[in-house]
Amino acid sequence: MTDLAGKKLPSVQQVETIIETYGRFSITDFAERFELEESVIEATLDCMRRLHRLPGGAEPPAIACYRDDKLESIVRCAGAKHGYA
């Protein structure tokens, strides 16, 4: 994964927007829209690809939105709101 030390990370709301609109916009579009580096968007998409859809009716883990200001935890939190774990 790309070294993201010292780079501005997306918010949970921005990741939710990426989840909702994925495929309609390019990496460059998201980077410009959220004022983030393209490498951060690429790393976000990589984390999103590792999420798994929860089985029907399953509840996301209670700790899904614990955030430690790392990209993985931000993506996990946003994904939990959309049925991913």
HELIX and SHEET records of a PDB file:
HELIX    1   1 VAL A   12  THR A   21  1                                  10    
HELIX    2   2 ILE A   27  PHE A   34  1                                   8    
HELIX    3   3 GLU A   38  ARG A   49  1                                  12    
HELIX    4   4 LEU A   71  ALA A   80  1                                  10    
END                                                                             
